[in-house]
Amino acid sequence: MLAEAIGKSLGIAALAPFLDRLTFETPAKRPLFAAEVFVFEGNPLLAHRLLETIELDRLTPDERVKWFGLVRKSMTDGSAFRLLSERWRQRRLPRDLLSFFAQLAQLVGRTRLHDAVWREIGRSDG
């Protein structure tokens, strides 16, 4: 999609004059891009809803980092923690996001979980 390519190379703000022309299919076909647009437009609730639906194993590592950044921008600490915690328990949280999850666990006061996630990271490295 041309709009997504422009957003990647020039930043989402470069699309501001054209955002009203995006189709209704964009969220279904390009949920990560659509979530980024919703965050930019100041609509974190729609971004939140889209981000919850994205299957992280279908994203590249760079896209997963972007996903996490959008989660942090569109959700409260508690909501972000619950989303990542659920995926971690279901073994659906990719390894490259574990350190982010551990930091978030510490941020919301879940020290034991923070430590458990770091132990898991350590076991995977060894």
Secondary structure, 3 states (H helix, E strand, C coil): CHHHHHHHHHCHHHHHHHHHHCCCCHHHHCHHHHHHHHHHCCCHHHHHHHHHHCCHHHCCHHHHHHHHHHHHHHCCHHHHHHHHHHHHHCCCCCHHHHHHHHHHHHHCCCHHHHHHHHHHHHHHHC
